[in-house]
């Protein structure tokens, strides 16, 4: 009988201990986390070279570099058309460059990409356009490529 009492006592201890563990309190928590997005930094376009050889009606290639100062990679989705300003008596718009859509390549963070464009001198260019350097204002459109 002594053995039976010990077994019953052991079962009672386990049952009570289990009850204590089951009676442990639980709870939930609420609140919020906070993150912020980055602000884009405008890229710049700079000429690589000043290709020569223009004359009335001729088209030449020229290159520009577009930089990526952002903390994420970007893809150039387009480069605007460009038209020259008045220079040395040569009429504004004498040299033009067509828009480029979806040029290839991704520009990684802090790097630059080089793009080849075309420029054409108008067939109506006057003598004032000889030996001039033409600047074509351009705008690049970029999107994140992350």
BELDA-V462002 format. One record per residue. N is the residue number from 0. PHI is phi in whole degrees, 0 to 359 (none if undefined). BURIAL is 1 if it has 9 or more other C-alpha atoms within 8 Angstrom, else 0. Layout:
# BELDA-V462002
n: [N | N]
phi: [PHI | PHI]
burial: [BURIAL | BURIAL]
This chain:
# BELDA-V462002
n: [0 | 1 | 2 | 3 | 4 | 5 | 6 | 7 | 8 | 9 | 10 | 11 | 12 | 13 | 14 | 15 | 16 | 17 | 18 | 19 | 20 | 21 | 22 | 23 | 24 | 25 | 26 | 27 | 28 | 29 | 30 | 31 | 32 | 33 | 34 | 35 | 36 | 37 | 38 | 39 | 40 | 41 | 42 | 43 | 44 | 45 | 46 | 47 | 48 | 49 | 50 | 51 | 52 | 53 | 54 | 55 | 56 | 57 | 58 | 59 | 60 | 61 | 62 | 63 | 64 | 65 | 66 | 67 | 68 | 69 | 70 | 71 | 72 | 73 | 74 | 75 | 76 | 77 | 78 | 79 | 80 | 81 | 82 | 83 | 84 | 85 | 86 | 87 | 88 | 89 | 90 | 91 | 92 | 93 | 94 | 95 | 96 | 97 | 98 | 99 | 100 | 101 | 102 | 103 | 104 | 105 | 106 | 107 | 108 | 109 | 110 | 111 | 112 | 113 | 114 | 115 | 116 | 117 | 118 | 119 | 120 | 121 | 122 | 123 | 124 | 125 | 126 | 127 | 128 | 129 | 130 | 131 | 132 | 133 | 134 | 135 | 136 | 137 | 138 | 139 | 140 | 141 | 142 | 143 | 144 | 145]
phi: [none | 299 | 293 | 295 | 295 | 294 | 294 | 296 | 295 | 294 | 297 | 295 | 296 | 296 | 296 | 291 | 299 | 298 | 293 | 293 | 295 | 290 | 278 | 300 | 284 | 233 | 205 | 233 | 228 | 230 | 164 | 207 | 250 | 220 | 222 | 225 | 270 | 273 | 259 | 293 | 246 | 297 | 280 | 235 | 246 | 230 | 288 | 271 | 212 | 247 | 316 | 255 | 96 | 289 | 207 | 309 | 89 | 269 | 247 | 231 | 270 | 215 | 241 | 229 | 247 | 244 | 264 | 235 | 276 | 278 | 271 | 212 | 289 | 230 | 237 | 281 | 262 | 184 | 231 | 293 | 291 | 228 | 218 | 292 | 274 | 299 | 217 | 53 | 86 | 276 | 303 | 300 | 82 | 293 | 245 | 230 | 226 | 287 | 294 | 240 | 247 | 51 | 295 | 279 | 108 | 241 | 255 | 287 | 306 | 73 | 247 | 229 | 237 | 252 | 232 | 261 | 240 | 242 | 230 | 234 | 268 | 301 | 290 | 261 | 301 | 266 | 301 | 295 | 273 | 291 | 55 | 251 | 250 | 252 | 256 | 248 | 298 | 227 | 230 | 255 | 251 | 232 | 223 | 294 | 239 | 282]
burial: [0 | 0 | 0 | 0 | 0 | 0 | 0 | 0 | 0 | 0 | 0 | 0 | 0 | 0 | 0 | 0 | 0 | 0 | 0 | 0 | 0 | 0 | 0 | 0 | 0 | 0 | 0 | 0 | 0 | 0 | 0 | 0 | 0 | 0 | 0 | 0 | 0 | 0 | 0 | 0 | 0 | 0 | 1 | 0 | 1 | 0 | 0 | 1 | 0 | 0 | 0 | 0 | 0 | 1 | 0 | 1 | 0 | 1 | 1 | 1 | 1 | 1 | 1 | 1 | 1 | 1 | 1 | 1 | 1 | 1 | 0 | 1 | 1 | 1 | 1 | 1 | 1 | 1 | 1 | 1 | 1 | 1 | 1 | 1 | 1 | 1 | 1 | 0 | 0 | 1 | 1 | 1 | 1 | 1 | 1 | 1 | 1 | 1 | 1 | 1 | 0 | 0 | 1 | 0 | 0 | 1 | 1 | 1 | 1 | 1 | 1 | 1 | 1 | 1 | 1 | 0 | 1 | 1 | 1 | 1 | 1 | 1 | 0 | 0 | 1 | 0 | 0 | 0 | 1 | 0 | 0 | 0 | 0 | 0 | 0 | 1 | 0 | 1 | 0 | 1 | 0 | 1 | 0 | 0 | 0 | 0]
